[in-house]
Amino acid sequence: MAQATYTVTTSSSSVNKIWRKVQGELATGYGFAVPEWDMMDSIKPYSIDVSAREFTVPLDINEGAGIASIDEGSLEARPFSPNVEELTLNYVLFSGRFTASVTAQLLDQHQRGAELVRQIVYQGKKKVQDMARHWGDYFYGLSTAALAQTSTVATQSSGTYTLKFAYGQSTITNAALIADKFKVNDWVALVRAGALVANAIGQVTAVSSATPSITVTWNGSVTSADNDNVTKANALGNTVLGDTDWNKGMTGLIDMALTTTVHSLSGSTVPNWNAAYSTTTATRFSGIDLHRFKQEIEFQGGGTMDRLFMAPGVDRDVLALQQAALRFSDPFALELDGSIKTGGIKRVVTKRVPSSWVFGFDSTAVRKLDVMPKVDGSGMAWGDGIRLIDSSGYVFPVSQLAQMVILNRKKFCYANSKTEQ
């Protein structure tokens, strides 16, 4: 007679229900930090009483003339005094929202230990991350809010659109940087010659950083053309140009560098309302460029350069340029991770600085409107929500009034098309 057999009782199947499901603490699996958001605290405020109608800044920018050398007792100089100019400022309102159910509220209040992290705090934190990323992208951009252009020519209700030229600038071609301006579930729009392309508001369903490209499902059939501008359209409005971000961007660093009319004052009419110096020559950024920045800001703007924003690729190339000329006193102690010193000028290198670009300026000339403190999601509470009328839930607004102001463009220099590594 054969020996009886038995099987081993396994904890993973036979008696698995006596075991608890165990979860660790919520881990962060991606770098959500936006240094530009943190910089908001260090940017000096420009204090002015803001108005929903108009608020202006008188600007002493025009040079005078009319000093004469005269003979004793002869006619004196022609009298002349230059007029001041005027800046017209505005602010932009960034809006984010999220919802939560009444059930979540009751569970949170009466069974707090059931959550890995408090749902309300998690959702608030994520929305502020979104707000920070939005600020960081617009910090470098244009008041038009153009984030990129598309080269795709097609007629379709959904499809993939190849992106080019971040902020509409042909010098900014880094694929990863361009694609990073858009996320799955963002809504975007196509704008051509200042008008919304018919039906061209849609939801992003995929993003490729290699191409770069976005896949979009539109509100209807869309005929896209080369050089159409891509802007965000995350507001609930879903029909006209005013429902998009178009012309609701901040006055970013590229605006300060390139745009003829900034804060309603034209550099064509007032030549002193232009950057002190620029170079678009496709060469390596070097110490000579740095000194030129410093000198022109001092000579023309009467300032001292204390900020230098560099694209990561340019920063690496500058390091390579310096290392190539370096001589080591001890060949057995070579410093691989060297650093570049810029003589007391704060060097800022982040992934959002436009590729091939360098900005140098006196920080006293670049301000933020002192409208409201930076939003913070860590203190989000149920009382911050607005009770929905017919649905069992709340909606939580996260808003930020923001604007950047430049008061002296002669304290600002830029370079683009610089060599990258």
C-alpha positions in Angstrom: 0.0 0.0 0.0 1.4 3.4 -1.0 2.3 5.9 1.6 -0.2 8.7 2.1 0.9 12.1 1.0 0.2 15.6 2.0 0.9 19.1 0.9 2.6 22.0 2.7 0.2 24.7 3.9 1.3 27.9 2.1 0.8 31.3 3.6 0.4 32.9 0.2 -2.6 30.8 -0.8 -3.9 28.2 1.7 -4.2 30.6 4.7 -3.6 33.9 2.9 -6.6 35.6 4.5 -5.1 35.6 7.9 -2.4 37.9 6.7 -2.9 41.7 6.5 -2.2 43.7 3.4 0.7 45.9 4.2 1.8 49.1 2.5 4.8 51.2 3.0 4.9 55.0 3.1 4.1 56.9 0.0 7.3 57.2 -2.0 8.2 59.9 -4.5 9.1 58.3 -7.8 9.9 61.5 -9.8 11.7 64.8 -9.4 8.8 67.3 -9.2 11.0 70.2 -7.9 10.7 73.5 -9.9 13.6 75.7 -8.8 11.9 78.7 -10.6 9.0 78.3 -8.2 11.4 78.6 -5.2 13.0 81.6 -6.8 9.8 83.5 -6.5 10.7 84.0 -2.8 14.0 85.7 -3.7 12.7 87.9 -6.5 12.3 91.4 -5.1 8.7 92.6 -5.1 7.6 95.7 -6.9 5.1 97.3 -4.6 2.3 99.1 -6.3 -1.4 99.4 -5.7 -2.9 97.1 -8.4 -6.2 97.7 -10.1 -8.5 95.7 -12.3 -8.6 98.7 -14.6 -5.1 100.1 -15.1 -1.9 100.7 -13.2 1.1 102.4 -14.6 4.7 103.2 -13.8 6.4 106.5 -14.9 9.8 105.7 -16.3 12.8 108.0 -16.5 14.5 106.6 -19.6 15.0 109.4 -22.1 18.3 111.3 -22.3 18.3 115.0 -22.6 20.3 117.3 -24.9 21.1 121.0 -25.4 24.2 121.9 -23.5 26.1 124.7 -25.3 29.6 126.2 -25.0 29.1 130.0 -25.3 31.1 133.2 -25.5 31.1 135.7 -22.7 27.9 137.7 -22.9 26.4 135.7 -25.8 23.2 133.9 -26.2 22.7 131.0 -23.9 21.6 127.4 -24.7 18.2 126.4 -26.2 16.1 125.1 -23.3 15.0 121.5 -23.5 13.8 118.8 -21.1 12.9 115.2 -22.1 9.6 113.7 -21.1 9.3 110.6 -19.1 7.8 107.4 -20.5 5.2 105.2 -19.0 4.9 101.4 -18.4 1.4 99.8 -18.2 1.5 96.7 -16.0 -1.0 93.9 -15.7 -1.3 90.6 -13.9 -2.2 87.1 -14.9 -4.4 84.7 -12.9 -3.3 81.1 -12.8 -6.1 78.7 -11.9 -6.0 75.1 -10.8 -8.7 73.0 -9.2 -9.4 69.5 -7.8 -12.4 67.8 -6.4 -13.0 65.4 -3.5 -16.1 63.5 -2.3 -18.1 64.0 0.8 -17.4 60.3 1.6 -13.7 61.1 1.6 -14.3 64.0 4.0 -16.2 61.9 6.4 -13.7 59.0 6.3 -10.9 61.5 6.8 -12.5 63.1 9.8 -13.7 59.9 11.5 -11.3 57.2 10.4 -8.0 59.1 9.9 -5.8 56.0 10.1 -7.3 54.5 7.0 -5.3 56.8 4.7 -1.6 56.3 3.8 -1.5 60.1 3.6 -4.4 62.4 4.0 -6.2 62.6 0.7 -6.9 66.3 1.0 -3.2 67.1 1.7 -2.0 64.8 -1.2 -4.3 66.4 -3.7 -3.4 69.9 -2.6 0.3 69.1 -2.8 -0.1 67.7 -6.4 -2.1 70.7 -7.5 0.6 73.1 -6.2 3.2 71.0 -8.1 1.2 71.6 -11.2 1.0 75.4 -10.4 4.8 75.5 -9.8 5.5 73.7 -13.1 3.2 76.2 -14.9 5.0 79.2 -13.3 8.4 77.7 -14.2 7.5 77.3 -17.9 6.0 80.8 -18.2 8.9 82.3 -16.3 11.1 82.0 -19.4 8.3 82.6 -22.0 6.2 85.2 -23.6 3.1 87.1 -22.6 1.4 85.5 -25.7 1.7 82.1 -23.8 3.0 80.4 -26.9 4.8 77.3 -25.6 5.8 75.7 -28.9 4.9 75.4 -32.6 3.9 72.4 -34.7 5.2 71.4 -38.1 2.4 68.9 -38.7 0.2 69.7 -41.7 -3.0 67.6 -41.5 -6.8 67.6 -41.4 -8.0 65.2 -38.7 -10.1 65.1 -35.5 -7.2 63.4 -33.6 -3.6 62.7 -34.3 0.0 63.2 -33.4 1.6 66.6 -33.8 5.3 67.1 -34.2 6.5 70.0 -32.0 9.3 72.5 -32.7 10.7 75.8 -31.4 9.9 76.2 -27.7 8.2 79.6 -27.2 8.2 80.0 -31.0 12.0 80.6 -31.0 14.0 78.8 -33.7 17.0 78.7 -31.5 15.3 76.4 -28.9 15.2 73.0 -30.4 15.9 70.6 -27.5 13.3 67.9 -27.9 13.0 66.9 -24.2 12.6 70.6 -23.2 9.9 71.2 -25.8 7.9 68.1 -24.9 8.2 68.8 -21.2 5.9 71.8 -21.6 2.9 69.4 -22.1 1.5 66.6 -20.0 -1.0 63.9 -20.7 -4.5 65.2 -19.8 -3.5 68.8 -20.5 -5.8 70.6 -22.9 -4.1 72.6 -25.7 -5.1 74.8 -28.6 -3.7 75.8 -32.0 -3.4 79.6 -32.7 -2.6 81.0 -36.1 -2.1 84.7 -36.8 -3.7 85.5 -33.4 -6.8 83.5 -34.1 -8.0 80.1 -32.9 -7.8 77.4 -35.6 -11.3 76.1 -36.1 -12.2 73.3 -33.6 -8.5 73.3 -32.4 -9.1 72.8 -28.6 -8.3 69.3 -27.5 -6.9 66.9 -24.9 -3.4 65.6 -24.9 -3.5 61.8 -24.8 0.3 61.1 -25.3 3.6 62.9 -25.2 6.8 61.9 -26.8 10.1 63.5 -25.7 12.0 61.8 -28.5 10.2 63.3 -31.5 9.1 65.6 -29.8 5.3 65.4 -30.3 1.9 65.3 -28.6 -1.1 63.3 -29.5 -4.3 65.3 -29.3 -8.0 64.5 -29.6 -9.7 67.7 -30.8 -13.3 69.0 -30.4 -13.8 68.4 -34.2 -11.9 68.2 -37.4 -8.8 70.4 -37.3 -6.7 71.6 -40.3 -3.3 72.3 -38.9 -0.5 74.2 -40.7 3.2 74.6 -40.3 4.2 77.1 -37.6 0.8 77.0 -35.8 1.4 78.1 -32.2 0.5 75.6 -29.4 -0.8 77.0 -26.2 -2.6 75.6 -23.1 -6.4 75.5 -22.9 -7.1 73.9 -19.5 -10.0 76.2 -18.6 -13.6 74.8 -18.8 -14.3 77.1 -21.8 -14.1 75.0 -24.9 -15.0 77.2 -27.9 -13.2 80.5 -28.5 -9.7 82.0 -28.3 -10.6 83.6 -24.9 -11.0 80.1 -23.5 -7.3 79.4 -24.0 -4.1 80.8 -22.4 -3.4 82.9 -25.5 -2.2 86.4 -24.5 -2.4 85.4 -20.8 1.2 84.4 -20.2 3.7 86.2 -18.0 6.3 88.6 -19.1 9.1 86.1 -19.1 12.8 86.3 -19.7 12.5 85.8 -23.5 10.0 88.7 -23.6 12.4 90.9 -21.7 15.2 89.9 -24.1 13.5 90.0 -27.5 10.0 91.5 -27.6 9.9 95.0 -29.0 7.0 96.2 -26.9 7.1 95.2 -23.2 4.7 96.6 -20.6 3.2 98.7 -23.5 6.4 100.6 -24.2 8.1 100.0 -27.6 11.8 99.7 -28.0 11.5 101.0 -31.5 10.1 104.3 -30.2 12.3 104.4 -27.2 15.7 102.9 -28.1 16.8 102.8 -24.4 14.0 100.3 -23.9 16.0 97.4 -25.4 18.5 94.9 -23.9 21.9 96.3 -23.2 23.6 93.7 -25.3 22.9 90.5 -27.2 24.8 88.0 -29.3 23.2 85.3 -31.5 26.5 84.1 -33.0 26.8 80.3 -32.9 29.9 80.1 -30.8 30.9 78.9 -27.3 29.9 81.0 -24.3 33.1 82.2 -22.7 34.6 84.5 -20.1 34.7 87.2 -22.7 31.0 87.0 -23.2 30.5 87.1 -19.4 32.6 90.3 -19.2 30.8 91.9 -22.1 27.5 91.2 -20.2 28.9 92.8 -17.0 30.3 95.8 -18.8 27.2 96.6 -20.9 24.9 96.3 -17.9 27.2 98.7 -16.0 27.8 101.1 -18.9 24.3 101.3 -20.3 22.0 100.3 -17.4 24.0 101.7 -14.5 23.7 98.3 -12.8 25.8 95.4 -11.6 25.1 92.0 -13.0 24.3 89.5 -10.3 22.3 86.8 -12.1 23.4 84.4 -14.9 20.8 81.9 -16.2 22.5 79.2 -18.3 21.0 76.3 -20.3 22.4 73.0 -18.9 24.1 72.2 -22.2 25.8 75.6 -22.3 27.0 75.2 -18.7 28.5 71.8 -19.6 30.3 73.3 -22.6 31.7 76.2 -20.6 33.1 73.6 -18.2 34.6 71.7 -21.1 36.1 74.9 -22.4 37.7 75.6 -19.0 38.9 72.0 -18.5 40.6 72.0 -21.9 42.9 74.8 -20.8 43.5 73.5 -17.3 47.0 72.4 -16.2 47.2 70.1 -13.2 49.9 70.4 -10.6 49.3 66.8 -9.5 48.4 64.4 -12.3 47.4 61.7 -9.7 44.7 64.0 -8.2 42.6 65.1 -11.1 39.4 66.8 -10.2 36.6 65.2 -12.3 33.7 67.2 -11.0 35.1 70.7 -11.3 33.1 73.9 -10.8 33.0 77.2 -12.6 33.3 80.4 -10.6 31.5 83.6 -11.9 32.9 86.2 -9.6 30.1 86.6 -7.1 27.4 86.3 -9.8 24.7 83.7 -9.0 24.7 81.1 -11.7 21.3 79.4 -12.2 21.2 76.1 -14.2 17.9 74.3 -14.4 16.2 72.0 -16.9 13.8 74.8 -17.9 16.4 77.3 -19.0 15.9 77.3 -22.8 18.5 75.3 -24.8 21.5 77.3 -26.2 20.4 80.4 -24.2 22.1 82.5 -21.5 20.5 85.4 -19.7 22.5 87.9 -17.6 20.9 90.7 -15.6 20.9 92.9 -12.5 18.2 91.4 -10.2 17.1 94.9 -9.1 15.6 95.4 -12.6 13.5 92.2 -12.6 10.7 92.2 -10.1 7.5 90.4 -9.3 4.2 92.1 -8.7 3.6 92.0 -4.9 0.0 90.9 -5.3 -0.4 87.7 -3.2 1.8 85.3 -1.4 2.9 82.1 -3.1 0.3 79.4 -2.8 1.1 76.4 -0.5 -0.8 73.1 -0.7 0.6 71.6 2.5 -2.0 73.4 4.6 -5.0 72.4 2.5 -8.1 71.7 4.6 -11.7 70.7 4.0 -12.8 74.2 4.8 -10.9 75.4 1.7 -13.4 73.5 -0.5 -16.6 74.8 -2.0 -19.6 72.5 -1.6 -21.0 71.3 -4.9 -24.7 72.0 -5.2 -26.0 68.8 -6.7 -23.1 66.4 -6.3 -21.8 64.8 -3.1 -18.5 66.5 -3.1 -16.3 69.6 -2.9 -14.2 71.6 -5.4 -11.0 73.1 -4.2 -9.5 76.2 -6.1 -5.8 76.8 -6.1 -5.1 80.2 -7.6 -2.1 82.5 -8.1 -2.0 86.1 -9.2 1.3 86.6 -10.9 3.4 88.8 -13.1 7.0 89.6 -13.7 8.1 93.2 -14.2 11.2 94.6 -15.8 12.0 98.2 -14.9 15.3 98.7 -16.8 16.0 96.7 -19.9 19.5 98.1 -20.1 20.3 96.0 -17.1 19.6 92.9 -19.1 21.7 90.9 -21.7 21.2 87.6 -23.5 22.9 85.2 -25.8 21.5 82.4 -27.8 22.7 79.8 -30.3 25.5 79.0 -27.9 27.4 75.7 -28.2 26.0 72.9 -26.0 27.3 69.6 -24.7 
